[in-house]
Amino acid sequence: MPNNGAVNENTFTHLQIDELAQVLDANTHVVVDIRDTSAFASGHISGAIHLTNESLADFLREADPDAPVVVCCYIGQSSQQAAQFLVSQDFTQVYSLDGGFNLWQLQYPDKVSR
């Protein structure tokens, strides 16, 4: 892969379900859910923001790039690409939720909003 003289070693960090559960009630992390609209409507992590192609521009404009952002998808796969995208948009603390919403709702059903 060509370097083109630019060095960007910034990347996202993997976050475990139990790590998010520990900080969720403190409201220190912004949780964004990138699943489809019907999946989000049927259940999401309490306090999560639904991030879609339509809402992305507003989120990028309004969000604090220095606040910790946790990206959630179904199983923790798609969230990695979305997390890396946020890093490329100068967000400084970006996390991909390992296990995604599927694991979250199994382990923390009391922290799911509908």
N, CA, C and O atoms as a Tinker XYZ file with bonds, in Angstrom:
   456  protein
     1  N      0.851000   -1.182000    0.000000    73     2
     2  CA     0.000000    0.000000    0.000000    64     1     3
     3  C      0.894000    1.242000    0.000000    63     2     4     5
     4  O      1.754000    1.374000    0.871000    81     3
     5  N      0.709000    2.144000   -0.951000    73     3     6
     6  CA     1.554000    3.351000   -1.004000    64     5     7
     7  C      1.287000    4.278000    0.172000    63     6     8     9
     8  O      0.156000    4.396000    0.644000    81     7
     9  N      2.326000    4.920000    0.629000    73     7    10
    10  CA     2.220000    5.778000    1.804000    64     9    11
    11  C      1.890000    7.211000    1.448000    63    10    12    13
    12  O      1.213000    7.889000    2.221000    81    11
    13  N      2.343000    7.696000    0.305000    73    11    14
    14  CA     2.086000    9.070000   -0.141000    64    13    15
    15  C      2.541000   10.123000    0.857000    63    14    16    17
    16  O      2.052000   11.252000    0.825000    81    15
    17  N      3.462000    9.779000    1.738000    73    15    18
    18  CA     4.003000   10.738000    2.682000    64    17    19
    19  C      3.127000   11.023000    3.883000    63    18    20    21
    20  O      3.578000   11.679000    4.822000    81    19
    21  N      1.881000   10.550000    3.886000    73    19    22
    22  CA     0.973000   10.805000    5.012000    64    21    23
    23  C      1.018000    9.629000    5.976000    63    22    24    25
    24  O      0.892000    8.471000    5.577000    81    23
    25  N      1.195000    9.939000    7.217000    73    23    26
    26  CA     1.212000    8.878000    8.222000    64    25    27
    27  C     -0.012000    9.052000    9.114000    63    26    28    29
    28  O     -0.119000   10.024000    9.862000    81    27
    29  N     -0.923000    8.102000    9.024000    73    27    30
    30  CA    -2.100000    8.129000    9.896000    64    29    31
    31  C     -2.195000    6.788000   10.590000    63    30    32    33
    32  O     -2.772000    5.838000   10.059000    81    31
    33  N     -1.626000    6.719000   11.778000    73    31    34
    34  CA    -1.656000    5.472000   12.523000    64    33    35
    35  C     -2.857000    5.409000   13.452000    63    34    36    37
    36  O     -3.039000    4.431000   14.176000    81    35
    37  N     -3.677000    6.455000   13.430000    73    35    38
    38  CA    -4.857000    6.459000   14.280000    64    37    39
    39  C     -5.815000    5.377000   13.818000    63    38    40    41
    40  O     -6.066000    5.209000   12.624000    81    39
    41  N     -6.339000    4.656000   14.780000    73    39    42
    42  CA    -7.307000    3.625000   14.461000    64    41    43
    43  C     -8.275000    3.506000   15.631000    63    42    44    45
    44  O     -8.080000    4.102000   16.691000    81    43
    45  N     -9.313000    2.728000   15.410000    73    43    46
    46  CA   -10.295000    2.520000   16.465000    64    45    47
    47  C     -9.792000    1.452000   17.431000    63    46    48    49
    48  O     -8.799000    0.776000   17.165000    81    47
    49  N    -10.483000    1.311000   18.544000    73    47    50
    50  CA   -10.177000    0.310000   19.555000    64    49    51
    51  C    -11.376000   -0.616000   19.700000    63    50    52    53
    52  O    -12.525000   -0.183000   19.615000    81    51
    53  N    -11.098000   -1.881000   19.918000    73    51    54
    54  CA   -12.185000   -2.827000   20.181000    64    53    55
    55  C    -12.658000   -2.646000   21.625000    63    54    56    57
    56  O    -11.846000   -2.497000   22.539000    81    55
    57  N    -13.973000   -2.661000   21.820000    73    55    58
    58  CA   -14.556000   -2.514000   23.151000    64    57    59
    59  C    -15.422000   -3.736000   23.429000    63    58    60    61
    60  O    -16.230000   -4.140000   22.593000    81    59
    61  N    -15.248000   -4.313000   24.598000    73    59    62
    62  CA   -16.041000   -5.480000   24.978000    64    61    63
    63  C    -17.377000   -5.031000   25.553000    63    62    64    65
    64  O    -17.507000   -3.923000   26.073000    81    63
    65  N    -18.363000   -5.909000   25.450000    73    63    66
    66  CA   -19.711000   -5.631000   25.947000    64    65    67
    67  C    -19.683000   -5.183000   27.412000    63    66    68    69
    68  O    -20.312000   -4.189000   27.775000    81    67
    69  N    -18.950000   -5.923000   28.249000    73    67    70
    70  CA   -18.934000   -5.582000   29.679000    64    69    71
    71  C    -18.245000   -4.247000   29.942000    63    70    72    73
    72  O    -18.572000   -3.568000   30.916000    81    71
    73  N    -17.298000   -3.862000   29.090000    73    71    74
    74  CA   -16.646000   -2.553000   29.248000    64    73    75
    75  C    -17.641000   -1.426000   28.975000    63    74    76    77
    76  O    -17.656000   -0.422000   29.687000    81    75
    77  N    -18.473000   -1.594000   27.940000    73    75    78
    78  CA   -19.488000   -0.580000   27.657000    64    77    79
    79  C    -20.510000   -0.525000   28.786000    63    78    80    81
    80  O    -20.923000    0.561000   29.192000    81    79
    81  N    -20.918000   -1.669000   29.291000    73    79    82
    82  CA   -21.910000   -1.707000   30.371000    64    81    83
    83  C    -21.424000   -0.929000   31.597000    63    82    84    85
    84  O    -22.225000   -0.316000   32.303000    81    83
    85  N    -20.122000   -0.953000   31.847000    73    83    86
    86  CA   -19.562000   -0.257000   33.004000    64    85    87
    87  C    -19.645000    1.256000   32.861000    63    86    88    89
    88  O    -19.773000    1.958000   33.864000    81    87
    89  N    -19.574000    1.776000   31.639000    73    87    90
    90  CA   -19.555000    3.233000   31.442000    64    89    91
    91  C    -20.871000    3.786000   30.913000    63    90    92    93
    92  O    -21.042000    5.003000   30.847000    81    91
    93  N    -21.809000    2.912000   30.532000    73    91    94
    94  CA   -23.033000    3.383000   29.878000    64    93    95
    95  C    -23.834000    4.329000   30.758000    63    94    96    97
    96  O    -24.289000    5.369000   30.281000    81    95
    97  N    -24.016000    3.998000   32.016000    73    95    98
    98  CA   -24.836000    4.823000   32.896000    64    97    99
    99  C    -24.202000    6.180000   33.208000    63    98   100   101
   100  O    -24.898000    7.115000   33.606000    81    99
   101  N    -22.901000    6.288000   33.031000    73    99   102
   102  CA   -22.216000    7.549000   33.305000    64   101   103
   103  C    -22.367000    8.548000   32.158000    63   102   104   105
   104  O    -21.998000    9.714000   32.298000    81   103
   105  N    -22.906000    8.099000   31.030000    73   103   106
   106  CA   -23.086000    8.962000   29.858000    64   105   107
   107  C    -21.792000    9.615000   29.388000    63   106   108   109
   108  O    -21.808000   10.743000   28.895000    81   107
   109  N    -20.679000    8.917000   29.537000    73   107   110
   110  CA   -19.401000    9.465000   29.083000    64   109   111
   111  C    -19.121000    9.104000   27.635000    63   110   112   113
   112  O    -18.309000    9.756000   26.978000    81   111
   113  N    -19.788000    8.062000   27.128000    73   111   114
   114  CA   -19.562000    7.587000   25.767000    64   113   115
   115  C    -20.820000    7.801000   24.922000    63   114   116   117
   116  O    -21.939000    7.598000   25.393000    81   115
   117  N    -20.621000    8.208000   23.680000    73   115   118
   118  CA   -21.714000    8.330000   22.719000    64   117   119
   119  C    -21.804000    6.995000   21.982000    63   118   120   121
   120  O    -20.834000    6.553000   21.367000    81   119
   121  N    -22.971000    6.358000   22.046000    73   119   122
   122  CA   -23.164000    5.094000   21.341000    64   121   123
   123  C    -23.932000    5.377000   20.057000    63   122   124   125
   124  O    -25.019000    5.953000   20.088000    81   123
   125  N    -23.361000    4.969000   18.928000    73   123   126
   126  CA   -24.047000    5.105000   17.645000    64   125   127
   127  C    -24.316000    3.708000   17.100000    63   126   128   129
   128  O    -23.441000    2.842000   17.119000    81   127
   129  N    -25.526000    3.502000   16.618000    73   127   130
   130  CA   -25.977000    2.208000   16.112000    64   129   131
   131  C    -26.151000    2.334000   14.605000    63   130   132   133
   132  O    -26.918000    3.176000   14.136000    81   131
   133  N    -25.444000    1.504000   13.842000    73   131   134
   134  CA   -25.478000    1.621000   12.381000    64   133   135
   135  C    -26.362000    0.552000   11.724000    63   134   136   137
   136  O    -26.345000    0.402000   10.502000    81   135
   137  N    -27.130000   -0.185000   12.524000    73   135   138
   138  CA   -28.020000   -1.200000   11.949000    64   137   139
   139  C    -29.174000   -0.535000   11.197000    63   138   140   141
   140  O    -29.381000    0.674000   11.305000    81   139
   141  N    -29.917000   -1.330000   10.440000    73   139   142
   142  CA   -31.014000   -0.763000    9.658000    64   141   143
   143  C    -32.127000   -0.238000   10.566000    63   142   144   145
   144  O    -32.190000   -0.555000   11.754000    81   143
   145  N    -32.994000    0.568000    9.974000    73   143   146
   146  CA   -34.022000    1.284000   10.736000    64   145   147
   147  C    -34.954000    0.355000   11.499000    63   146   148   149
   148  O    -35.268000    0.623000   12.658000    81   147
   149  N    -35.403000   -0.727000   10.880000    73   147   150
   150  CA   -36.337000   -1.620000   11.573000    64   149   151
   151  C    -35.656000   -2.348000   12.731000    63   150   152   153
   152  O    -36.276000   -2.572000   13.770000    81   151
   153  N    -34.395000   -2.715000   12.560000    73   151   154
   154  CA   -33.662000   -3.367000   13.646000    64   153   155
   155  C    -33.479000   -2.408000   14.822000    63   154   156   157
   156  O    -33.656000   -2.788000   15.980000    81   155
   157  N    -33.123000   -1.161000   14.511000    73   155   158
   158  CA   -32.947000   -0.158000   15.563000    64   157   159
   159  C    -34.264000    0.074000   16.294000    63   158   160   161
   160  O    -34.292000    0.166000   17.521000    81   159
   161  N    -35.356000    0.169000   15.534000    73   159   162
   162  CA   -36.671000    0.428000   16.141000    64   161   163
   163  C    -37.122000   -0.730000   17.031000    63   162   164   165
   164  O    -37.803000   -0.513000   18.033000    81   163
   165  N    -36.749000   -1.949000   16.672000    73   163   166
   166  CA   -37.195000   -3.094000   17.468000    64   165   167
   167  C    -36.349000   -3.292000   18.724000    63   166   168   169
   168  O    -36.725000   -4.068000   19.603000    81   167
   169  N    -35.214000   -2.600000   18.818000    73   167   170
   170  CA   -34.405000   -2.656000   20.032000    64   169   171
   171  C    -33.015000   -2.116000   19.784000    63   170   172   173
   172  O    -32.405000   -2.395000   18.752000    81   171
   173  N    -32.513000   -1.336000   20.742000    73   171   174
   174  CA   -31.164000   -0.772000   20.649000    64   173   175
   175  C    -30.628000   -0.505000   22.052000    63   174   176   177
   176  O    -31.382000   -0.476000   23.024000    81   175
   177  N    -29.338000   -0.314000   22.138000    73   175   178
   178  CA   -28.707000    0.008000   23.417000    64   177   179
   179  C    -29.304000    1.319000   23.925000    63   178   180   181
   180  O    -29.397000    2.296000   23.182000    81   179
   181  N    -29.699000    1.333000   25.176000    73   179   182
   182  CA   -30.315000    2.523000   25.765000    64   181   183
   183  C    -29.431000    3.747000   25.543000    63   182   184   185
   184  O    -28.242000    3.731000   25.865000    81   183
   185  N    -30.020000    4.805000   24.992000    73   183   186
   186  CA   -29.302000    6.043000   24.747000    64   185   187
   187  C    -28.577000    6.105000   23.417000    63   186   188   189
   188  O    -27.968000    7.128000   23.102000    81   187
   189  N    -28.623000    5.041000   22.628000    73   187   190
   190  CA   -27.896000    5.026000   21.356000    64   189   191
   191  C    -28.529000    5.970000   20.337000    63   190   192   193
   192  O    -29.739000    6.197000   20.336000    81   191
   193  N    -27.684000    6.507000   19.482000    73   191   194
   194  CA   -28.101000    7.349000   18.369000    64   193   195
   195  C    -28.112000    6.474000   17.120000    63   194   196   197
   196  O    -27.146000    5.759000   16.854000    81   195
   197  N    -29.201000    6.528000   16.354000    73   195   198
   198  CA   -29.251000    5.756000   15.111000    64   197   199
   199  C    -28.495000    6.530000   14.043000    63   198   200   201
   200  O    -28.892000    7.631000   13.660000    81   199
   201  N    -27.408000    5.948000   13.567000    73   199   202
   202  CA   -26.568000    6.606000   12.576000    64   201   203
   203  C    -26.813000    5.951000   11.218000    63   202   204   205
   204  O    -26.518000    4.773000   11.016000    81   203
   205  N    -27.358000    6.739000   10.295000    73   203   206
   206  CA   -27.669000    6.257000    8.948000    64   205   207
   207  C    -26.961000    7.142000    7.934000    63   206   208   209
   208  O    -26.361000    8.156000    8.292000    81   207
   209  N    -27.035000    6.756000    6.682000    73   207   210
   210  CA   -26.471000    7.619000    5.631000    64   209   211
   211  C    -27.119000    8.993000    5.666000    63   210   212   213
   212  O    -26.473000    9.999000    5.373000    81   211
   213  N    -28.407000    9.034000    6.029000    73   211   214
   214  CA   -29.139000   10.307000    6.065000    64   213   215
   215  C    -28.741000   11.176000    7.264000    63   214   216   217
   216  O    -28.746000   12.403000    7.166000    81   215
   217  N    -28.398000   10.550000    8.387000    73   215   218
   218  CA   -28.085000   11.331000    9.593000    64   217   219
   219  C    -26.588000   11.563000    9.787000    63   218   220   221
   220  O    -26.188000   12.297000   10.691000    81   219
   221  N    -25.768000   10.952000    8.956000    73   219   222
   222  CA   -24.318000   11.017000    9.143000    64   221   223
   223  C    -23.774000   12.441000    9.084000    63   222   224   225
   224  O    -22.974000   12.826000    9.938000    81   223
   225  N    -24.187000   13.222000    8.106000    73   223   226
   226  CA   -23.656000   14.587000    7.973000    64   225   227
   227  C    -23.957000   15.428000    9.211000    63   226   228   229
   228  O    -23.095000   16.160000    9.696000    81   227
   229  N    -25.194000   15.318000    9.721000    73   227   230
   230  CA   -25.555000   16.055000   10.937000    64   229   231
   231  C    -24.716000   15.586000   12.116000    63   230   232   233
   232  O    -24.246000   16.405000   12.906000    81   231
   233  N    -24.522000   14.277000   12.243000    73   231   234
   234  CA   -23.732000   13.750000   13.347000    64   233   235
   235  C    -22.303000   14.286000   13.288000    63   234   236   237
   236  O    -21.756000   14.726000   14.299000    81   235
   237  N    -21.708000   14.245000   12.106000    73   235   238
   238  CA   -20.327000   14.722000   11.954000    64   237   239
   239  C    -20.215000   16.201000   12.293000    63   238   240   241
   240  O    -19.204000   16.632000   12.848000    81   239
   241  N    -21.230000   16.976000   11.969000    73   239   242
   242  CA   -21.211000   18.415000   12.220000    64   241   243
   243  C    -21.444000   18.728000   13.701000    63   242   244   245
   244  O    -20.841000   19.656000   14.239000    81   243
   245  N    -22.319000   17.954000   14.363000    73   243   246
   246  CA   -22.756000   18.301000   15.715000    64   245   247
   247  C    -22.013000   17.575000   16.832000    63   246   248   249
   248  O    -21.988000   18.054000   17.965000    81   247
   249  N    -21.415000   16.443000   16.535000    73   247   250
   250  CA   -20.786000   15.641000   17.588000    64   249   251
   251  C    -19.454000   16.238000   18.025000    63   250   252   253
   252  O    -18.782000   16.927000   17.257000    81   251
   253  N    -19.091000   15.964000   19.257000    73   251   254
   254  CA   -17.792000   16.376000   19.788000    64   253   255
   255  C    -16.758000   15.334000   19.340000    63   254   256   257
   256  O    -16.834000   14.179000   19.759000    81   255
   257  N    -15.798000   15.721000   18.500000    73   255   258
   258  CA   -14.836000   14.736000   17.994000    64   257   259
   259  C    -13.901000   14.185000   19.070000    63   258   260   261
   260  O    -13.208000   13.196000   18.834000    81   259
   261  N    -13.873000   14.807000   20.237000    73   259   262
   262  CA   -13.022000   14.314000   21.316000    64   261   263
   263  C    -13.782000   13.467000   22.332000    63   262   264   265
   264  O    -13.180000   12.922000   23.257000    81   263
   265  N    -15.094000   13.352000   22.167000    73   263   266
   266  CA   -15.876000   12.489000   23.057000    64   265   267
   267  C    -15.719000   11.039000   22.601000    63   266   268   269
   268  O    -15.644000   10.775000   21.401000    81   267
   269  N    -15.669000   10.100000   23.540000    73   267   270
   270  CA   -15.575000    8.696000   23.136000    64   269   271
   271  C    -16.843000    8.261000   22.403000    63   270   272   273
   272  O    -17.954000    8.477000   22.887000    81   271
   273  N    -16.666000    7.642000   21.228000    73   271   274
   274  CA   -17.784000    7.173000   20.411000    64   273   275
   275  C    -17.671000    5.659000   20.264000    63   274   276   277
   276  O    -16.623000    5.139000   19.881000    81   275
   277  N    -18.765000    4.957000   20.574000    73   275   278
   278  CA   -18.819000    3.508000   20.431000    64   277   279
   279  C    -19.748000    3.181000   19.275000    63   278   280   281
   280  O    -20.917000    3.567000   19.290000    81   279
   281  N    -19.239000    2.471000   18.269000    73   279   282
   282  CA   -20.042000    2.094000   17.112000    64   281   283
   283  C    -20.560000    0.676000   17.308000    63   282   284   285
   284  O    -19.800000   -0.246000   17.604000    81   283
   285  N    -21.865000    0.524000   17.138000    73   283   286
   286  CA   -22.533000   -0.763000   17.334000    64   285   287
   287  C    -23.217000   -1.191000   16.044000    63   286   288   289
   288  O    -23.864000   -0.386000   15.374000    81   287
   289  N    -23.067000   -2.473000   15.701000    73   287   290
   290  CA   -23.795000   -3.051000   14.573000    64   289   291
   291  C    -24.436000   -4.351000   15.065000    63   290   292   293
   292  O    -24.729000   -4.475000   16.255000    81   291
   293  N    -24.656000   -5.303000   14.190000    73   291   294
   294  CA   -25.281000   -6.566000   14.599000    64   293   295
   295  C    -24.334000   -7.441000   15.421000    63   294   296   297
   296  O    -24.669000   -7.854000   16.531000    81   295
   297  N    -23.142000   -7.723000   14.866000    73   295   298
   298  CA   -22.242000   -8.674000   15.534000    64   297   299
   299  C    -20.830000   -8.134000   15.760000    63   298   300   301
   300  O    -19.964000   -8.852000   16.260000    81   299
   301  N    -20.597000   -6.876000   15.395000    73   299   302
   302  CA   -19.281000   -6.294000   15.611000    64   301   303
   303  C    -18.383000   -6.332000   14.392000    63   302   304   305
   304  O    -17.177000   -6.113000   14.511000    81   303
   305  N    -18.941000   -6.604000   13.223000    73   303   306
   306  CA   -18.161000   -6.655000   11.997000    64   305   307
   307  C    -18.227000   -5.329000   11.238000    63   306   308   309
   308  O    -17.195000   -4.696000   11.013000    81   307
   309  N    -19.419000   -4.906000   10.846000    73   307   310
   310  CA   -19.592000   -3.652000   10.093000    64   309   311
   311  C    -19.161000   -2.445000   10.911000    63   310   312   313
   312  O    -18.711000   -1.442000   10.356000    81   311
   313  N    -19.297000   -2.541000   12.227000    73   311   314
   314  CA   -18.932000   -1.419000   13.094000    64   313   315
   315  C    -17.450000   -1.080000   12.984000    63   314   316   317
   316  O    -17.059000    0.062000   13.220000    81   315
   317  N    -16.625000   -2.058000   12.629000    73   315   318
   318  CA   -15.196000   -1.791000   12.515000    64   317   319
   319  C    -14.908000   -0.820000   11.370000    63   318   320   321
   320  O    -14.097000    0.094000   11.519000    81   319
   321  N    -15.568000   -1.017000   10.236000    73   319   322
   322  CA   -15.375000   -0.097000    9.106000    64   321   323
   323  C    -15.928000    1.285000    9.434000    63   322   324   325
   324  O    -15.307000    2.299000    9.118000    81   323
   325  N    -17.091000    1.321000   10.066000    73   323   326
   326  CA   -17.688000    2.606000   10.434000    64   325   327
   327  C    -16.812000    3.326000   11.460000    63   326   328   329
   328  O    -16.644000    4.543000   11.389000    81   327
   329  N    -16.262000    2.583000   12.401000    73   327   330
   330  CA   -15.378000    3.178000   13.415000    64   329   331
   331  C    -14.141000    3.766000   12.749000    63   330   332   333
   332  O    -13.716000    4.870000   13.087000    81   331
   333  N    -13.565000    3.035000   11.805000    73   331   334
   334  CA   -12.378000    3.540000   11.117000    64   333   335
   335  C    -12.724000    4.794000   10.310000    63   334   336   337
   336  O    -11.906000    5.708000   10.203000    81   335
   337  N    -13.927000    4.838000    9.745000    73   335   338
   338  CA   -14.360000    6.036000    9.028000    64   337   339
   339  C    -14.408000    7.233000    9.976000    63   338   340   341
   340  O    -13.938000    8.315000    9.623000    81   339
   341  N    -14.971000    7.053000   11.179000    73   339   342
   342  CA   -15.032000    8.163000   12.142000    64   341   343
   343  C    -13.637000    8.623000   12.529000    63   342   344   345
   344  O    -13.405000    9.820000   12.703000    81   343
   345  N    -12.700000    7.682000   12.665000    73   343   346
   346  CA   -11.308000    8.057000   12.940000    64   345   347
   347  C    -10.781000    8.923000   11.802000    63   346   348   349
   348  O    -10.080000    9.906000   12.041000    81   347
   349  N    -11.116000    8.560000   10.570000    73   347   350
   350  CA   -10.648000    9.335000    9.411000    64   349   351
   351  C    -11.281000   10.724000    9.366000    63   350   352   353
   352  O    -10.782000   11.615000    8.678000    81   351
   353  N    -12.386000   10.908000   10.104000    73   351   354
   354  CA   -13.044000   12.216000   10.196000    64   353   355
   355  C    -12.575000   12.988000   11.438000    63   354   356   357
   356  O    -13.238000   13.929000   11.874000    81   355
   357  N    -11.449000   12.591000   11.993000    73   355   358
   358  CA   -10.773000   13.265000   13.112000    64   357   359
   359  C    -11.437000   13.047000   14.471000    63   358   360   361
   360  O    -11.220000   13.833000   15.393000    81   359
   361  N    -12.235000   12.003000   14.607000    73   359   362
   362  CA   -12.695000   11.609000   15.941000    64   361   363
   363  C    -11.522000   10.928000   16.634000    63   362   364   365
   364  O    -10.826000   10.113000   16.028000    81   363
   365  N    -11.304000   11.260000   17.900000    73   363   366
   366  CA   -10.070000   10.829000   18.553000    64   365   367
   367  C    -10.204000    9.555000   19.381000    63   366   368   369
   368  O     -9.220000    8.838000   19.560000    81   367
   369  N    -11.408000    9.257000   19.894000    73   367   370
   370  CA   -11.603000    8.056000   20.715000    64   369   371
   371  C    -12.783000    7.273000   20.151000    63   370   372   373
   372  O    -13.933000    7.516000   20.518000    81   371
   373  N    -12.491000    6.335000   19.258000    73   371   374
   374  CA   -13.548000    5.590000   18.586000    64   373   375
   375  C    -13.393000    4.114000   18.915000    63   374   376   377
   376  O    -12.292000    3.565000   18.878000    81   375
   377  N    -14.512000    3.486000   19.236000    73   375   378
   378  CA   -14.527000    2.081000   19.619000    64   377   379
   379  C    -15.518000    1.310000   18.749000    63   378   380   381
   380  O    -16.567000    1.834000   18.373000    81   379
   381  N    -15.174000    0.063000   18.436000    73   379   382
   382  CA   -16.089000   -0.858000   17.775000    64   381   383
   383  C    -16.525000   -1.867000   18.827000    63   382   384   385
   384  O    -15.690000   -2.487000   19.485000    81   383
   385  N    -17.835000   -2.031000   18.983000    73   383   386
   386  CA   -18.362000   -2.916000   20.026000    64   385   387
   387  C    -18.292000   -4.368000   19.566000    63   386   388   389
   388  O    -19.040000   -4.786000   18.682000    81   387
   389  N    -17.395000   -5.125000   20.169000    73   387   390
   390  CA   -17.255000   -6.542000   19.834000    64   389   391
   391  C    -18.510000   -7.304000   20.250000    63   390   392   393
   392  O    -18.989000   -7.155000   21.374000    81   391
   393  N    -19.037000   -8.115000   19.346000    73   391   394
   394  CA   -20.259000   -8.870000   19.618000    64   393   395
   395  C    -21.508000   -8.133000   19.200000    63   394   396   397
   396  O    -22.563000   -8.739000   19.015000    81   395
   397  N    -21.393000   -6.806000   19.050000    73   395   398
   398  CA   -22.501000   -5.992000   18.569000    64   397   399
   399  C    -23.751000   -6.071000   19.419000    63   398   400   401
   400  O    -23.724000   -6.506000   20.570000    81   399
   401  N    -24.862000   -5.632000   18.813000    73   399   402
   402  CA   -26.129000   -5.599000   19.543000    64   401   403
   403  C    -26.627000   -7.002000   19.873000    63   402   404   405
   404  O    -27.261000   -7.204000   20.908000    81   403
   405  N    -26.347000   -7.974000   19.003000    73   403   406
   406  CA   -26.823000   -9.333000   19.264000    64   405   407
   407  C    -26.322000   -9.850000   20.607000    63   406   408   409
   408  O    -27.093000  -10.418000   21.380000    81   407
   409  N    -25.034000   -9.657000   20.887000    73   407   410
   410  CA   -24.479000  -10.100000   22.171000    64   409   411
   411  C    -24.965000   -9.198000   23.313000    63   410   412   413
   412  O    -25.250000   -9.674000   24.412000    81   411
   413  N    -25.055000   -7.885000   23.038000    73   411   414
   414  CA   -25.520000   -6.939000   24.061000    64   413   415
   415  C    -26.899000   -7.332000   24.599000    63   414   416   417
   416  O    -27.096000   -7.390000   25.812000    81   415
   417  N    -27.858000   -7.603000   23.694000    73   415   418
   418  CA   -29.218000   -7.898000   24.159000    64   417   419
   419  C    -29.289000   -9.223000   24.907000    63   418   420   421
   420  O    -30.191000   -9.417000   25.722000    81   419
   421  N    -28.364000  -10.133000   24.651000    73   419   422
   422  CA   -28.321000  -11.393000   25.409000    64   421   423
   423  C    -27.801000  -11.167000   26.825000    63   422   424   425
   424  O    -28.325000  -11.732000   27.785000    81   423
   425  N    -26.759000  -10.329000   26.949000    73   423   426
   426  CA   -26.110000  -10.129000   28.249000    64   425   427
   427  C    -26.740000   -9.007000   29.074000    63   426   428   429
   428  O    -26.700000   -9.041000   30.304000    81   427
   429  N    -27.321000   -8.017000   28.401000    73   427   430
   430  CA   -27.875000   -6.855000   29.112000    64   429   431
   431  C    -29.278000   -6.511000   28.604000    63   430   432   433
   432  O    -29.503000   -5.406000   28.109000    81   431
   433  N    -30.220000   -7.447000   28.724000    73   431   434
   434  CA   -31.582000   -7.166000   28.219000    64   433   435
   435  C    -32.248000   -5.996000   28.932000    63   434   436   437
   436  O    -33.163000   -5.383000   28.383000    81   435
   437  N    -31.803000   -5.674000   30.148000    73   435   438
   438  CA   -32.367000   -4.548000   30.896000    64   437   439
   439  C    -31.852000   -3.198000   30.400000    63   438   440   441
   440  O    -32.355000   -2.154000   30.815000    81   439
   441  N    -30.846000   -3.211000   29.511000    73   439   442
   442  CA   -30.290000   -1.968000   28.968000    64   441   443
   443  C    -30.581000   -1.874000   27.461000    63   442   444   445
   444  O    -29.774000   -1.369000   26.680000    81   443
   445  N    -31.761000   -2.380000   27.087000    73   443   446
   446  CA   -32.231000   -2.290000   25.710000    64   445   447
   447  C    -33.467000   -1.425000   25.689000    63   446   448   449
   448  O    -34.380000   -1.630000   26.489000    81   447
   449  N    -33.511000   -0.463000   24.790000    73   447   450
   450  CA   -34.683000    0.401000   24.634000    64   449   451
   451  C    -35.411000    0.033000   23.352000    63   450   452   453
   452  O    -34.800000   -0.369000   22.362000    81   451
   453  N    -36.737000    0.183000   23.392000    73   451   454
   454  CA   -37.551000   -0.101000   22.207000    64   453   455
   455  C    -38.456000    1.066000   21.925000    63   454   456
   456  O    -39.227000    1.032000   20.967000    81   455
